[in-house]
Amino acid sequence: MADLYAIPLNWQELRMQVLARKTATYRQVDRTERPNAEPISTNHASDRFPAFTIAFQPIINVETGTVFAQEALTRSLTGGGAASVFGSVSPRGMLTFEALCRKKAIRTAAACGLDVPLSLNISPAALTLNGRGAVDTLRFAEQMGLRPDALILEVTENGVIDYTATANAAMTPLRQQGLQVAIDDFGAGHNGLQAFVDIKPDIVKMDITLIRDLSCCEARQTLVHSIVECCERLGIKVIAEGVETIDQARTLRSLGVVLMQGFLLARPQVEQLPQTCREILNQIEKKG
Ligand SMILES: [Ca+2]
């Protein structure tokens, strides 16, 4: 059987392979993959890096019941979270490892047959390094046949205060090609408003700390309502992260939020593209 990860397969070729084979076959292929099989490993850096895999978690439009995007999440081979994987990477190798994760996410998404936008996490350091992290990621995506308008880059608000005019200049042509930029974990750090002004994002992802206790906390509801209103005026899409209960989802709906992500809708799944079930959507829309 051909190795899915052998270069040069592009996005379309990979998708055609996916359509031509059964999912079980791909799962088998995927499980055999290890970081050392990555083409980038030839640059002698990956031996220092931990083994990892990619999970996906959907962002759902609860109004239409459609998948808005799939976020790629780094996981250890035993299912550990991104923090446990990144925790074993030295600061010196962090940007290289991050880039490796994004490349693997793109390749895994293609192998899974992704047909909605792919949302990738990027650190402020990678983004502000004259935009190199974004430029390189887009270049690789294009090599795989993935257009810029099918990509979202999620940058956490922490540290974005260093976002520079140079980075903005590097990002502008990419954004003109359709790349969307999201501020991740909005509301969790101290630089959210600064990032909001500097980056002028296409998307804001409200952090779980804003969503938790939302249904019984008037102050949080007022805050979320203000964020939604502000973003609406500026043409920015709002996503609620960490939605875990029907009450939270209903409250968010009443505040004008339709894009949601969280365990209520779908848990992340390794090397698979999870969907949400109709029953949950019906419960969210049900009155009372
Ligand atoms: Ca994220």
Residues whose N, C-alpha, C, O or C-beta is under 5 A from the ligand:
A	BS01	CA	N121 E154 D184
